[in-house]
C-alpha cells in the first residue's frame, strides 16, 4: 500500500461542500479541516500498482469547488 496526503484549497465558502463530497466518495481514509494556505488535509491509501498522480487528477481534483491541491507522498512511518 502507498500512503499519501493531499492538501486541498477550496473556492471561498465551499470547504464543507468539498469535504462532504470527498467523504461521500469514500476514497480518503481521513479528512481534516486546516488553517493556512489550504483548507483541507486528506490522507489516502492506494495499492502499490496505482499511479498517485492519476489517482489525484481523476478522483480528487475533479470534485467541484477544489481550486488547487498539493500532494505529499510518504515513504515510511517511524
N, C-alpha and C positions, 0 to 999 in steps of 0.2 A: 504494500500500500504506500502511496505517496501522500504526504500531508503538506498542505499549503494554506496560506491566509490571503484574503483579498480585502483591501481597504476600498470602500466604495464612497464616492462623492455623489450626492443626490441633488436633484433640482430643488430649489427652495420650496419648502412646505411639503415635500414628497417622501421624506425619510421613512415615516411609518408605513406608507403605501409600499415602498420598495422593500422594507423589512418583511412586511406581510407577504408579498409576492415571493420573496426568497424563501420564507418559511413554508409556504404552500407548495413550492416546487420540490421540497424535501431533498435538496441537493447539498445543503450546508449542515454540518454537524452542530455548529454553534454560531449564533448571531448576536453581536453586541452593538449597542449604541456607543459612539465615541465623540469626544470633543476635539476640535482642531481642524486640520485641513480636510479630513474625511469624516463622514457621518456614521458609517457602519464598518465593523470589522467582522468578517465571516471566516470560519475555519472549515476546510474541506478535506475529505479523504477520497482518493480515487485509486483504482487499481493501477499497478505498475505499467500496464500497457496503454494507459490513457494519456494522451498528449495534453498537458496542463494548459497550454496556450489555446488550443482548440476548445477545450472544455470551458475556459473563462469566456472566450469570444462567442461561443454558441449557446451556453447555458446561463451565464451571469450577465454579461454586457447587453443582452437583448431585453432585459427586464426594463419596462418603461419607467422613466424617472431617473435612471442612472446616467450621470454626466461623465464620470471618469472612474477608473479603477487603478489600483496598484497591487500587483501580486508579489507575495514573498514566498519563495519556495524554501522549504526546510529540508535539512539533511539528516539530522539525528537529534533525539531527545537526550537530555542529561538528567 
